[in-house]
Amino acid sequence: MNPEKIFLRPIAEADLPTFGELVNDPEAMGEFQWFGWGDPDRFRRRWAEHGLLSDDQWVFAVTADGDFVGFVAATRKAARPTAPYWSIGVQLLPTARGRGIGTQAQRLLVDYLFAHTPVMRLEADTDTGNLAEQRALEKLGFTREGVHRAMVFRDGAWRDAVYYSLLRTDPRP
């Protein structure tokens, strides 16, 4: 069990410099999240507009013992207009990885989404090589649904992604 106190909260203005580095630095992004350079100010503009809490996407800071260490995000999607669901993910600073923080942060996000939205389904996906994230999702009770071939283009090659889901009615560890 992780002795650190892990919390989620809205992104604060003071988080934005570190947040910006996290989403714009290949080393900070890590091997499974770096897809090339993008607009470095996109998140600052979204934060100024709606605090990164829009109708279609919620981004929360992850803190460990009070320090900003990354973020979790939930993006609203829908198979049909009457069947919305959330796709979730996590991104941590390199110094926060491998300590159970990502698993706990995603658990808090799952709890939040089921408590504050009527959604039935949550979904997550990860690179087939990202075994740590696959273990984290399975610890949270997500079911592996299968592999989507050639889902993302990263580092000069098409990559497969493993898809997971968690239903509101599924047993949770």
N, CA, C and O of each residue as an XYZ file, in Angstrom:
692
protein
N       0.841     -1.182      0.000
C       0.000      0.000      0.000
C       0.880      1.236      0.000
O       1.905      1.287      0.680
N       0.475      2.211     -0.757
C       1.255      3.436     -0.893
C       1.002      4.348      0.308
O      -0.145      4.720      0.554
N       2.048      4.720      1.068
C       1.842      5.586      2.235
C       1.591      7.046      1.869
O       1.162      7.827      2.718
N       1.849      7.425      0.625
C       1.630      8.806      0.206
C       0.138      9.103      0.146
O      -0.662      8.223     -0.170
N      -0.229     10.325      0.445
C      -1.617     10.775      0.340
C      -1.847     11.257     -1.088
O      -1.289     12.273     -1.504
N      -2.666     10.529     -1.833
C      -2.938     10.831     -3.234
C      -4.327     11.461     -3.319
O      -5.298     10.914     -2.797
N      -4.410     12.612     -3.978
C      -5.679     13.309     -4.153
C      -5.807     13.804     -5.585
O      -4.817     13.994     -6.291
N      -7.057     14.006     -5.993
C      -7.378     14.685     -7.248
C      -7.991     16.029     -6.899
O      -8.695     16.167     -5.899
N      -7.715     17.012     -7.736
C      -8.314     18.336     -7.590
C      -8.277     19.009     -8.954
O      -7.546     18.567     -9.841
N      -9.062     20.082     -9.136
C      -8.964     20.827    -10.398
C      -7.536     21.357    -10.602
O      -6.818     21.632     -9.640
N      -7.153     21.488    -11.841
C      -5.849     22.068    -12.174
C      -5.838     23.533    -11.731
O      -6.755     24.292    -12.046
N      -4.800     23.917    -11.002
C      -4.640     25.304    -10.551
C      -3.675     26.035    -11.489
O      -2.878     25.409    -12.187
N      -3.757     27.349    -11.494
C      -2.853     28.125    -12.342
C      -1.390     27.821    -12.014
O      -0.547     27.791    -12.911
N      -1.089     27.598    -10.736
C       0.284     27.294    -10.326
C       0.785     25.970    -10.909
O       1.994     25.754    -10.995
N      -0.137     25.076    -11.312
C       0.241     23.785    -11.906
C       0.638     23.916    -13.372
O       1.337     23.053    -13.905
N       0.200     24.983    -14.024
C       0.326     25.074    -15.482
C       1.753     24.984    -16.008
O       1.954     24.327    -17.030
N       2.762     25.600    -15.383
C       4.122     25.429    -15.925
C       4.578     23.967    -15.933
O       5.119     23.494    -16.933
N       4.365     23.259    -14.836
C       4.765     21.849    -14.776
C       3.888     21.011    -15.691
O       4.376     20.105    -16.368
N       2.587     21.313    -15.713
C       1.658     20.620    -16.606
C       2.119     20.786    -18.052
O       2.141     19.820    -18.815
N       2.487     22.008    -18.426
C       2.961     22.276    -19.785
C       4.208     21.495    -20.130
O       4.332     20.979    -21.241
N       5.136     21.404    -19.189
C       6.343     20.597    -19.419
C       5.969     19.132    -19.592
O       6.518     18.442    -20.451
N       5.039     18.663    -18.780
C       4.645     17.252    -18.816
C       4.046     16.866    -20.160
O       4.268     15.748    -20.626
N       3.297     17.754    -20.794
C       2.647     17.405    -22.060
C       3.439     17.847    -23.288
O       3.014     17.607    -24.417
N       4.589     18.491    -23.075
C       5.382     18.964    -24.211
C       6.822     18.481    -24.202
O       7.605     18.905    -25.052
N       7.193     17.626    -23.291
C       8.562     17.150    -23.164
C       8.605     15.650    -23.451
O       7.997     14.868    -22.721
N       9.312     15.241    -24.497
C       9.354     13.813    -24.834
C       9.825     12.940    -23.670
O       9.305     11.842    -23.474
N      10.800     13.415    -22.902
C      11.294     12.631    -21.766
C      10.216     12.498    -20.692
O      10.033     11.423    -20.120
N       9.508     13.584    -20.423
C       8.462     13.550    -19.407
C       7.270     12.713    -19.856
O       6.660     12.020    -19.041
N       6.937     12.767    -21.121
C       5.796     12.011    -21.633
C       6.046     10.510    -21.555
O       5.130      9.742    -21.262
N       7.265     10.092    -21.810
C       7.565      8.667    -21.766
C       7.343      7.993    -23.107
O       6.753      8.564    -24.024
N       7.826      6.776    -23.197
C       7.842      6.084    -24.487
C       6.465      5.780    -25.062
O       6.338      5.619    -26.276
N       5.422      5.696    -24.225
C       4.111      5.321    -24.739
C       3.198      6.511    -25.000
O       2.105      6.333    -25.538
N       3.616      7.716    -24.635
C       2.744      8.874    -24.775
C       3.274      9.952    -25.709
O       2.539     10.884    -26.037
N       4.502      9.859    -26.141
C       5.054     10.912    -26.987
C       4.654     10.678    -28.436
O       5.055      9.689    -29.048
N       3.848     11.612    -28.990
C       3.370     11.515    -30.368
C       3.869     12.660    -31.230
O       3.359     12.875    -32.330
N       4.857     13.396    -30.747
C       5.397     14.515    -31.500
C       4.955     15.843    -30.904
O       4.103     15.896    -30.018
N       5.550     16.902    -31.408
C       5.284     18.241    -30.895
C       3.880     18.689    -31.250
O       3.352     18.367    -32.315
N       3.292     19.435    -30.338
C       1.972     20.021    -30.551
C       1.978     21.453    -30.050
O       3.011     21.959    -29.613
N       0.864     22.085    -30.111
C       0.709     23.461    -29.644
C       1.024     23.518    -28.144
O       0.279     22.949    -27.346
N       2.108     24.190    -27.745
C       2.498     24.182    -26.341
C       1.552     24.944    -25.421
O       1.589     24.750    -24.206
N       0.713     25.799    -25.972
C      -0.184     26.598    -25.133
C      -1.634     26.117    -25.148
O      -2.507     26.775    -24.582
N      -1.898     24.983    -25.785
C      -3.287     24.540    -25.925
C      -3.967     24.313    -24.579
O      -5.135     24.663    -24.410
N      -3.254     23.735    -23.629
C      -3.875     23.464    -22.340
C      -4.041     24.737    -21.517
O      -5.012     24.869    -20.772
N      -3.107     25.672    -21.643
C      -3.248     26.948    -20.928
C      -4.493     27.685    -21.430
O      -5.232     28.257    -20.630
N      -4.733     27.676    -22.748
C      -5.925     28.328    -23.298
C      -7.193     27.638    -22.805
O      -8.162     28.298    -22.432
N      -7.178     26.311    -22.805
C      -8.356     25.578    -22.315
C      -8.574     25.836    -20.830
O      -9.713     25.959    -20.380
N      -7.488     25.917    -20.068
C      -7.608     26.205    -18.647
C      -8.216     27.599    -18.455
O      -9.098     27.775    -17.615
N      -7.753     28.588    -19.225
C      -8.291     29.946    -19.109
C      -9.772     29.996    -19.476
O     -10.533     30.784    -18.916
N     -10.171     29.144    -20.423
C     -11.561     29.141    -20.876
C     -12.491     28.446    -19.885
O     -13.566     28.962    -19.580
N     -12.087     27.278    -19.380
C     -13.005     26.503    -18.536
C     -12.307     25.668    -17.458
O     -12.895     24.722    -16.933
N     -11.082     26.004    -17.133
C     -10.390     25.295    -16.055
C     -10.094     23.837    -16.350
O      -9.854     23.052    -15.432
N     -10.107     23.462    -17.645
C      -9.919     22.073    -18.087
C     -11.035     21.166    -17.570
O     -10.844     19.968    -17.364
N     -12.212     21.777    -17.365
C     -13.401     21.036    -16.936
C     -14.551     21.430    -17.851
O     -15.450     22.170    -17.452
N     -14.513     20.927    -19.091
C     -15.538     21.259    -20.082
C     -16.639     20.197    -20.054
O     -16.577     19.247    -19.274
N     -17.624     20.364    -20.897
C     -18.687     19.365    -20.980
C     -18.176     18.025    -21.498
O     -18.745     16.979    -21.185
N     -17.102     18.054    -22.291
C     -16.631     16.833    -22.940
C     -15.338     16.260    -22.384
O     -14.956     15.143    -22.732
N     -14.659     17.011    -21.525
C     -13.409     16.493    -20.961
C     -13.157     17.122    -19.601
O     -13.301     18.331    -19.419
N     -12.779     16.280    -18.654
C     -12.386     16.730    -17.327
C     -10.939     16.325    -17.112
O     -10.573     15.169    -17.320
N     -10.116     17.280    -16.694
C      -8.712     17.010    -16.377
C      -8.490     17.450    -14.931
O      -8.763     18.596    -14.574
N      -7.995     16.535    -14.108
C      -7.743     16.813    -12.701
C      -6.262     16.640    -12.392
O      -5.599     15.752    -12.929
N      -5.761     17.495    -11.526
C      -4.399     17.349    -11.022
C      -4.339     16.139    -10.105
O      -5.273     15.865     -9.352
N      -3.228     15.422    -10.179
C      -2.919     14.359     -9.217
C      -1.878     14.935     -8.277
O      -0.845     15.443     -8.714
N      -2.154     14.853     -6.979
C      -1.175     15.315     -6.003
C      -0.767     14.149     -5.111
O      -1.575     13.286     -4.768
N       0.501     14.152     -4.749
C       1.046     13.181     -3.790
C       1.639     13.992     -2.655
O       2.574     14.769     -2.848
N       1.083     13.799     -1.470
C       1.505     14.587     -0.304
C       1.484     16.080     -0.600
O       2.346     16.826     -0.136
N       0.494     16.509     -1.374
C       0.299     17.922     -1.661
C       1.019     18.454     -2.879
O       0.752     19.580     -3.300
N       1.925     17.681     -3.460
C       2.701     18.139     -4.619
C       2.056     17.667     -5.924
O       1.632     16.516     -6.030
N       1.982     18.563     -6.922
C       1.491     18.200     -8.248
C       2.444     17.185     -8.876
O       3.634     17.460     -9.029
N       1.920     16.011     -9.239
C       2.770     14.961     -9.829
C       2.252     14.469    -11.174
O       2.839     13.568    -11.774
N       1.143     15.060    -11.656
C       0.603     14.635    -12.938
C      -0.875     14.936    -13.020
O      -1.397     15.774    -12.286
N      -1.546     14.239    -13.927
C      -2.978     14.481    -14.106
C      -3.683     13.222    -14.575
O      -3.071     12.312    -15.134
N      -4.979     13.193    -14.335
C      -5.873     12.191    -14.911
C      -6.867     12.942    -15.777
O      -7.151     14.117    -15.541
N      -7.387     12.261    -16.772
C      -8.359     12.887    -17.665
C      -9.461     11.897    -17.994
O      -9.244     10.687    -18.070
N     -10.648     12.451    -18.187
C     -11.792     11.666    -18.644
C     -12.398     12.416    -19.819
O     -12.713     13.601    -19.713
N     -12.560     11.722    -20.939
C     -13.135     12.309    -22.142
C     -14.458     11.625    -22.429
O     -14.535     10.399    -22.507
N     -15.500     12.431    -22.585
C     -16.830     11.874    -22.852
C     -16.888     11.399    -24.301
O     -16.505     12.117    -25.225
N     -17.374     10.181    -24.473
C     -17.563      9.606    -25.799
C     -18.950      8.984    -25.835
O     -19.637      8.933    -24.815
N     -19.363      8.512    -27.004
C     -20.670      7.871    -27.095
C     -20.699      6.904    -28.264
O     -20.331      7.252    -29.386
N     -21.138      5.690    -27.987
C     -21.366      4.719    -29.051
C     -22.635      5.117    -29.815
O     -22.731      4.938    -31.029
N     -23.594      5.656    -29.079
C     -24.853      6.175    -29.612
C     -25.198      7.410    -28.785
O     -24.706      7.547    -27.665
N     -26.024      8.306    -29.301
C     -26.361      9.502    -28.515
C     -26.944      9.183    -27.135
O     -26.798      9.976    -26.204
N     -27.592      8.047    -27.001
C     -28.198      7.677    -25.723
C     -27.281      6.822    -24.852
O     -27.694      6.361    -23.788
N     -26.029      6.603    -25.296
C     -25.123      5.718    -24.549
C     -23.754      6.365    -24.339
O     -22.752      5.866    -24.851
N     -23.702      7.464    -23.595
C     -22.394      8.082    -23.356
C     -21.544      7.241    -22.401
O     -22.065      6.506    -21.562
N     -20.249      7.367    -22.548
C     -19.309      6.741    -21.622
C     -18.092      7.631    -21.517
O     -17.948      8.579    -22.289
N     -17.216      7.340    -20.576
C     -15.984      8.110    -20.377
C     -14.787      7.249    -20.728
O     -14.733      6.073    -20.367
N     -13.833      7.830    -21.427
C     -12.535      7.206    -21.685
C     -11.540      7.897    -20.760
O     -11.435      9.124    -20.768
N     -10.809      7.120    -19.964
C      -9.937      7.715    -18.956
C      -8.466      7.436    -19.249
O      -8.121      6.518    -19.994
N      -7.615      8.254    -18.644
C      -6.171      8.066    -18.766
C      -5.439      8.824    -17.677
O      -6.025      9.645    -16.972
N      -4.166      8.545    -17.549
C      -3.324      9.170    -16.531
C      -1.975      9.503    -17.148
O      -1.496      8.792    -18.032
N      -1.370     10.576    -16.686
C      -0.010     10.933    -17.086
C       0.692     11.485    -15.854
O       0.226     12.448    -15.244
N       1.816     10.871    -15.492
C       2.566     11.282    -14.309
C       3.954     11.761    -14.685
O       4.519     11.356    -15.702
N       4.493     12.634    -13.841
C       5.894     13.019    -13.978
C       6.761     11.773    -13.829
O       6.388     10.858    -13.095
N       7.900     11.711    -14.499
C       8.758     10.522    -14.386
C       9.098     10.161    -12.941
O       9.195      8.978    -12.615
N       9.280     11.150    -12.072
C       9.635     10.872    -10.676
C       8.493     10.253     -9.886
O       8.720      9.716     -8.801
N       7.274     10.315    -10.402
C       6.114      9.770     -9.689
C       5.726      8.370    -10.172
O       4.833      7.746     -9.599
N       6.375      7.884    -11.199
C       6.012      6.574    -11.766
C       6.595      5.439    -10.938
O       7.617      5.589    -10.268
N       5.912      4.296    -11.004
C       6.403      3.099    -10.339
C       6.179      3.083     -8.837
O       6.788      2.278     -8.133
N       5.308      3.964     -8.328
C       5.056      4.054     -6.892
C       3.597      3.781     -6.534
O       3.204      3.952     -5.380
N       2.793      3.359     -7.507
C       1.386      3.095     -7.247
C       0.503      4.325     -7.321
O      -0.707      4.230     -7.111
N       1.082      5.469     -7.613
C       0.317      6.715     -7.658
C      -0.685      6.697     -8.809
O      -1.829      7.120     -8.645
N      -0.259      6.208     -9.973
C      -1.150      6.170    -11.132
C      -2.358      5.284    -10.900
O      -3.474      5.643    -11.274
N      -2.145      4.136    -10.289
C      -3.264      3.236     -9.987
C      -4.237      3.915     -9.041
O      -5.445      3.906     -9.278
N      -3.718      4.509     -7.963
C      -4.582      5.170     -6.995
C      -5.300      6.368     -7.617
O      -6.481      6.584     -7.344
N      -4.610      7.144     -8.442
C      -5.238      8.299     -9.088
C      -6.376      7.855    -10.005
O      -7.435      8.482    -10.030
N      -6.160      6.781    -10.753
C      -7.223      6.288    -11.629
C      -8.382      5.720    -10.808
O      -9.538      5.847    -11.212
N      -8.095      5.099     -9.667
C      -9.161      4.609     -8.789
C     -10.019      5.794     -8.311
O     -11.248      5.713     -8.300
N      -9.368      6.879     -7.922
C     -10.097      8.065     -7.483
C     -10.943      8.646     -8.620
O     -12.068      9.093     -8.395
N     -10.400      8.639     -9.833
C     -11.149      9.141    -10.983
C     -12.368      8.264    -11.269
O     -13.458      8.775    -11.524
N     -12.182      6.942    -11.226
C     -13.303      6.013    -11.432
C     -14.393      6.279    -10.391
O     -15.571      6.388    -10.732
N     -13.999      6.381     -9.134
C     -14.965      6.643     -8.066
C     -15.704      7.956     -8.321
O     -16.922      8.033     -8.155
N     -14.969      8.977     -8.721
C     -15.560     10.288     -8.985
C     -16.574     10.207    -10.126
O     -17.684     10.726    -10.009
N     -16.199      9.564    -11.217
C     -17.091      9.483    -12.377
C     -18.359      8.706    -12.054
O     -19.446      9.106    -12.471
N     -18.244      7.605    -11.320
C     -19.434      6.837    -10.967
C     -20.283      7.575     -9.927
O     -21.497      7.375     -9.881
N     -19.679      8.413     -9.102
C     -20.434      9.163     -8.095
C     -21.121     10.396     -8.673
O     -22.177     10.797     -8.184
N     -20.540     11.000     -9.705
C     -21.035     12.292    -10.170
C     -21.615     12.295    -11.576
O     -22.037     13.341    -12.069
N     -21.639     11.142    -12.224
C     -22.298     11.039    -13.523
C     -23.082      9.729    -13.553
O     -22.711      8.778    -12.864
N     -24.154      9.662    -14.334
C     -24.940      8.429    -14.396
C     -24.388      7.400    -15.391
O     -25.076      6.432    -15.716
N     -23.195      7.589    -15.865
C     -22.612      6.736    -16.889
C     -22.541      5.271    -16.424
O     -22.306      4.992    -15.248
N     -22.745      4.360    -17.355
C     -22.654      2.930    -17.060
C     -21.256      2.389    -17.331
O     -20.800      1.487    -16.628
N     -20.561      2.929    -18.349
C     -19.315      2.345    -18.840
C     -18.166      3.340    -18.784
O     -18.308      4.510    -19.140
N     -17.025      2.840    -18.326
C     -15.760      3.555    -18.443
C     -14.867      2.730    -19.345
O     -14.961      1.503    -19.380
N     -14.004      3.410    -20.071
C     -13.103      2.728    -20.997
C     -11.704      3.300    -20.828
O     -11.531      4.471    -20.490
N     -10.717      2.457    -21.066
C      -9.321      2.896    -21.073
C      -8.585      2.079    -22.115
O      -8.935      0.929    -22.383
N      -7.561      2.684    -22.702
C      -6.735      1.941    -23.647
C      -5.285      2.291    -23.402
O      -4.963      3.347    -22.857
N      -4.421      1.389    -23.814
C      -2.992      1.615    -23.667
C      -2.244      0.823    -24.725
O      -2.770     -0.136    -25.289
N      -1.034      1.228    -24.981
C      -0.156      0.520    -25.910
C       0.021     -0.925    -25.436
O       0.097     -1.184    -24.235
N       0.086     -1.849    -26.371
C       0.259     -3.256    -25.994
C       1.551     -3.492    -25.211
O       1.652     -4.464    -24.462
N       2.525     -2.622    -25.377
C       3.775     -2.769    -24.640
C       3.759     -2.149    -23.260
O       4.702     -2.343    -22.494
N       2.716     -1.407    -22.918
C       2.652     -0.728    -21.625
C       2.061     -1.668    -20.575
O       0.895     -1.552    -20.198
N       2.883     -2.588    -20.120
C       2.424     -3.609    -19.179
C       2.074     -3.024    -17.822
O       1.177     -3.532    -17.150
N       2.762     -1.966    -17.402
C       2.462     -1.348    -16.104
C       1.036     -0.797    -16.094
O       0.313     -0.989    -15.116
N       0.626     -0.125    -17.150
C      -0.735      0.415    -17.207
C      -1.760     -0.703    -17.312
O      -2.842     -0.604    -16.734
N      -1.436     -1.760    -18.038
C      -2.352     -2.888    -18.113
C      -2.569     -3.493    -16.732
O      -3.704     -3.800    -16.369
N      -1.495     -3.670    -15.953
C      -1.623     -4.191    -14.582
C      -2.447     -3.242    -13.717
O      -3.280     -3.685    -12.927
N      -2.217     -1.940    -13.864
C      -2.968     -0.962    -13.066
C      -4.465     -1.064    -13.354
O      -5.273     -1.093    -12.425
N      -4.837     -1.117    -14.625
C      -6.253     -1.209    -14.977
C      -6.867     -2.501    -14.446
O      -7.996     -2.492    -13.955
N      -6.143     -3.596    -14.538
C      -6.662     -4.866    -14.031
C      -6.818     -4.837    -12.512
O      -7.756     -5.431    -11.981
N      -5.911     -4.155    -11.803
C      -6.047     -3.991    -10.349
C      -7.321     -3.223     -9.996
O      -7.912     -3.442     -8.938
N      -7.734     -2.332    -10.878
C      -8.929     -1.529    -10.637
C     -10.219     -2.256    -11.005
O     -11.313     -1.742    -10.773
N     -10.091     -3.451    -11.576
C     -11.267     -4.221    -11.942
C     -11.685     -4.087    -13.388
O     -12.721     -4.625    -13.776
N     -10.906     -3.380    -14.204
C     -11.217     -3.270    -15.627
C     -11.062     -4.629    -16.303
O     -10.200     -5.425    -15.929
N     -11.895     -4.882    -17.289
C     -11.849     -6.103    -18.081
C     -11.154     -5.822    -19.402
O     -11.485     -4.866    -20.104
N     -10.192     -6.664    -19.728
C      -9.516     -6.540    -21.023
C     -10.496     -7.006    -22.100
O     -10.977     -8.139    -22.073
N     -10.780     -6.113    -23.045
C     -11.749     -6.430    -24.097
C     -11.091     -6.902    -25.381
O     -11.710     -7.620    -26.166
N      -9.858     -6.512    -25.602
C      -9.193     -6.956    -26.806
C      -8.188     -5.944    -27.317
O      -7.976     -4.889    -26.719
N      -7.578     -6.288    -28.433
C      -6.545     -5.460    -29.045
C      -7.105     -4.837    -30.316
O      -7.673     -5.524    -31.165
N      -6.935     -3.539    -30.429
C      -7.260     -2.841    -31.670
C      -5.947     -2.664    -32.431
O      -5.029     -1.990    -31.964
N      -5.877     -3.269    -33.588
C      -4.647     -3.242    -34.363
C      -4.434     -1.893    -35.016
O      -5.383     -1.246    -35.460
N      -3.178     -1.473    -35.071
C      -2.761     -0.238    -35.752
C      -3.633      0.960    -35.366
O      -4.157      1.654    -36.237
N      -3.787      1.198    -34.062
C      -4.642      2.287    -33.573
C      -3.948      3.641    -33.554
O      -4.584      4.665    -33.799
N      -2.654      3.658    -33.267
C      -1.952      4.938    -33.152
C      -0.633      4.879    -33.906
O       0.007      3.833    -34.009
N      -0.249      6.034    -34.427
C       1.035      6.155    -35.106
C       1.974      6.877    -34.164
O       1.731      8.024    -33.791
N       3.055      6.199    -33.777
C       4.015      6.769    -32.830
C       5.406      6.275    -33.183
O       5.617      5.090    -33.443
N       6.345      7.201    -33.185
C       7.757      6.878    -33.403
C       7.981      6.090    -34.691
O       8.732      5.115    -34.716
N       7.314      6.532    -35.767
C       7.536      5.955    -37.087
C       6.837      4.652    -37.381
O       7.089      4.038    -38.417
N       5.943      4.204    -36.474
C       5.278      2.918    -36.708
C       3.850      2.950    -36.168
O       3.537      3.688    -35.234
N       2.999      2.136    -36.775
C       1.643      1.952    -36.275
C       1.697      1.000    -35.093
O       2.380     -0.023    -35.136
N       0.973      1.345    -34.038
C       0.998      0.572    -32.785
C      -0.389      0.045    -32.458
O      -1.403      0.686    -32.733
N      -0.405     -1.136    -31.867
C      -1.649     -1.727    -31.394
C      -1.970     -1.186    -30.001
O      -1.079     -0.789    -29.250
N      -3.255     -1.182    -29.678
C      -3.706     -0.723    -28.360
C      -4.602     -1.779    -27.728
O      -5.418     -2.407    -28.403
N      -4.439     -1.963    -26.432
C      -5.287     -2.867    -25.657
C      -6.420     -2.030    -25.068
O      -6.172     -0.978    -24.478
N      -7.654     -2.490    -25.223
C      -8.819     -1.787    -24.700
C      -9.373     -2.511    -23.482
O      -9.435     -3.740    -23.434
N      -9.773     -1.708    -22.500
C     -10.337     -2.190    -21.245
C     -11.638     -1.453    -20.972
O     -11.840     -0.336    -21.449
N     -12.524     -2.086    -20.199
C     -13.740     -1.408    -19.769
C     -14.048     -1.789    -18.332
O     -13.606     -2.819    -17.823
N     -14.826     -0.916    -17.697
C     -15.346     -1.158    -16.359
C     -16.771     -0.656    -16.355
O     -17.026      0.509    -16.660
N     -17.705     -1.532    -16.010
C     -19.103     -1.143    -15.907
C     -19.435     -0.792    -14.462
O     -18.836     -1.316    -13.523
N     -20.379      0.087    -14.310
C     -20.825      0.477    -12.975
C     -21.204     -0.751    -12.148
O     -21.009     -0.769    -10.933
N     -21.742     -1.765    -12.803
C     -22.228     -2.974    -12.107
C     -21.147     -4.033    -11.892
O     -21.402     -5.041    -11.233
N     -19.953     -3.825    -12.431
C     -18.870     -4.807    -12.258
C     -18.385     -4.811    -10.814
O     -18.361     -3.770    -10.158
N     -17.996     -5.991    -10.321
C     -17.372     -6.016     -8.987
C     -16.058     -5.269     -9.003
O     -15.311     -5.329     -9.980
N     -15.774     -4.564     -7.920
C     -14.533     -3.790     -7.825
C     -13.675     -4.381     -6.714
O     -14.174     -4.678     -5.628
N     -12.393     -4.549     -6.985
C     -11.520     -5.077     -5.913
C     -11.435     -4.121     -4.743
O     -10.748     -4.406     -3.761
